[in-house]
Amino acid sequence: MSEVETIDVLIVGSGPSGTSTALHLIKSDPAWAGRIVIVDKATHPREKLCGGGITHLGQNVLADLGLALEPRNFEVKEARLLYHDKSYSFFGNPLFRIVRRDEFDYWLVG
């Protein structure tokens, strides 16, 4: 008969949401570290078809967790939305950063 392990938190999905949930729990109380299990149907690094945009808020969340954005990224300083005859422009320094999701997710889980 195999031994059954008791866990307190099971997180399904090791993408940014699942991983940051675990990191926030551990930051709030380091005792959580041994009581959390993250499961995912895939392994990292994995191909992600979607792009990755990290806003200032996202960068602040990473900084609050003590993480400096290490994966390759590039800054977007301007974005323009066009709809029929209307145009909206957004500017920032940077407005957001673009990352490859496979690299970002692998780094975050690591």
N, C-alpha and C positions, 0 to 999 in steps of 0.2 A: 504494500500500500504506500502511495506517495504522500509526502508531507504537504499539508495545505498551508500556504503563506497568507497571513492576514495583512491587508493593506487598508489604509484609510481613504485614499483618494485615487481613483482610476480616471485618467484623462485619455479620451479617445481622440487621436489626431495629434501628430507631432509637428504640425505647421506652426506658424507664428502665434496663433491664438492659444493652442494647447501648451506650447513650450513656455510662452510668457506667463500663462496661468501658473504653471509649476514654479517658475522663477519668482513670481510675486509671492506665492505661498511660502517659499523657502526664505525670501527676504524678510517677510513678516515674522517668521519664526524658523530658525535654522533646523529645529527638531523635525520639521516636515520632510527634510531631505530624504530620510530613509523610509518614509511612509507614503510616497507618491510613486505611481507607476504610470508611464505614458505608453500607450500602444498605438500602432499605426499599421495599416495594411501594406505599406511600402517601406523601403529602407532608404537612408540618405547616403550620398546625394542621389536625388531622383529628378527626372525631367519634369519641369513644370511649364506648361504652355503659356500661362499668364505671366505678365510682366510684374515687376515689383516696384511700387512707388512708396517711399518712406517720407512722410510729411514731417514738419517740425514737431508735431505732437508725438509721432512715432519715434523720432530721434530723442526727444525728451524722455520718453518711456525707457528707451534703451539706456540712456545716461543714468536715469534713476535706478536702474538695475545694475549699474556699474559696468555697462558694456559700451565700448567704443566701436563704432561701425567699422569692421575690418574687411568684409568682402569688397571686391571691386565695385565701384559705384561712380555715377557721374551726376553733377548738379544740373537741375533745371531751374533757370532763373526767370523764365517767362512762359506763360501758357496763355493761349488765346482760343476762345470758343466762338464759333460762328454758327448762327442760326438764322437762316433767311437773310434779312437785311440788318440783323443785329450782330454786334461784335463785343465780346467781353474779354478784357485782358487782366491777367493776374501776374504780379511781380513779387519776387522774394530774393533773398540772398543766402541760401538758395530757397526757392519755393518748395522744392522737394528733391529727393535723390532717387535715382533709378538703380535698382540692383537686379541681378539675375536671381530668380527665386530658388533655383536649385542650389546655388552657392550660398545665398542668404539663409535658407532653411537649414542647410548642413552646418553652417557656422553657428546658428542659434542653438541647435540641438546639441552640438559638440561641447 
